Amino acid sequence: MDAFRLIVQAQSAYIRCIDDDRLEEWPDHFHGRCKYVVTSAANYREGLEAGIIFANSRGMLQDRVSALREANIYERQSYRHILGQPAILSQNGAEIRTETPFLVARILQDGDTDLFATGRYLDLYRIEDNEAKLEERTVVCDSSRIDTLLALPL
Amino acid sequence: MEGSVVQPHALETNQKPWPAGGLTRVPYRVFQKDETYESEQERIFQGPLWHYLCMEIEIANGGDFRTTKVGETPVVVSRDYDGEIYAFENRCAHRGALICLETQGKGRKDFSCVYHAWTYDTKGNLIGVAFKDGVKGKGGMPETFRMQDHNPRKLRVASVNGLVFGSFSEEVPPIEEYLGEEILSRIDRVLGRRKPVVIGRYTQVLPNNWKLYMENVKDSYHASILHLFFTTFELNRLSQKGAIIVDETGGHHVSYSAIDPEAAKSEEYAKQQLRSESEYKLADPSLLQGFDDYGDGVTLQILSVFPTFVLQQIQNAIAVRQIVPRGIERTDLNWTYLGFADDTPEQRLVRLKQANLVGPAGYISMEDGCVGGFVQRGIAGAADEEAVLEMGGALAESSESRVTEASVRGFWKAYRTHMNL
């Protein structure tokens, strides 16, 4: 398969994992550097490094999940991710940088459904063994405003 | 329609008396009623109090500006080319439109209202009115019009350790007197002698009245119960060494703690069978492997300035929080995460990692984003019922125990003083 299709496949698997509440599998979507940052367009533009979420190891990703499962208190909720087509920004050997727009609706336990976040994934994939492996994902939310809290990852 | 306009003094006479029980009772209606909210805008947000505006470093050079809010009122904070900081209402003196639409900017020579191009200098003085003298001798403003009589209201401005505060009131005491020595020294502990840098900004939109968030900030009782993450990793056990400082007005507070490994093992704490005693270990403990920023072993210091400012040190996560009411049941919590200019790359990475503890997705702060909403929803239809604040007694005094609601009572003490309730 060509790289584009491998990346689309990886991205759909990623969002299904979150939207289907299989968060324990979420860290498995990252490889190598395991860098995951949720930031906003304003912070990204200004080069402000601190994210809403920041992880640079698989362990930190796993800790995010176990904190959500075992420690943090928040109302039961789920997401529905809708992704646009990934744009391939650059390719350097097996490394491919892409940008993919997303919409995320949040569904609360009482059924209230809101457009929770919009933005783009800035990704670094490595194509290996006919698989697109996510090395880095920077989630750039269009807005710096987060309603109530950000529990589940984007 | 003149007869239907409710005057402030009429509101006061219509208000029900505060329930008995001194500072230990808070009627839920104060989180629900239009008249309370309107009265707060006048007495608290336009009253003789200091309100956080921004950091000095955010407007470091002449022509730099930021827009913010004091209560509901939009404000421009601007560094003039004389090097001084000025703050003025973001409201054109002509017809009331916003003067400045951007959140921040640099190198601004003046501010020009888009509606009719009335123009203000970086001190907030009206310096230009489009077609002031008319066109070809016709139209224009009357001879009697004086630009100096038409400025947006200006705020008094004061800085403390690089934090810029403003007040609409001429009666506000000097900031040093307003804060008092103890609070000043605790601000200085975090920000003094160092050059802060902004490393991130987020807004958390809270589904609750602003006072419910301020109560939460001042509530050291809940920390080890609601926030499992905090306690399990010995960041904030009640058995740590620590204390609560409540200033004389009640409105400002500091809650701090330092690691005390012996006390943390005490049986008393284990006996309480709190939810926070579960087995929970981090796969990547580097999150909590910080450094002693201040050389005093204090791992947590939460400081609040009445009415709506918080300075936070949670290990190496330093932040200021500005609380802005957006309606009776809606509040903006503006987070500004800080580092310091002399951070090594390793230290900065620690701050980036520990930013996970705070903010909208914070391991130890996300609950604070929703718990105020749980109260707001819980008290619906219960305007005449009351909250009970008796933990640690009935006073609003400093305390060596953090199992107390003393600083929450302090908030209400200051609130009632300013609101004349």
Interface residues (C-beta under 8 A of the other chain):
Chain A: V38 T39 S40 A42 N43 L48 E49 A50 G51 I52 I53 F54 A55 N56 S57 R58 G59 M60 Q62 D63 R64 S66 A67 E70 A71 N72 I73 Y74 E75 S144 R145 I146 D147 T148 L149 L150 A151
Chain B: T103 V198 I199 G200 R201 Y202 T203 Q204 V205 L206 P207 L226 L228 F229 T232 S278 Y280 L282 A283 D284 S286 L287 D332 Y337 G339 R348 R351 L352 K353 A355 N356 G359 P360 A361 Y363 M366 E367 G369 C370 V371 G373
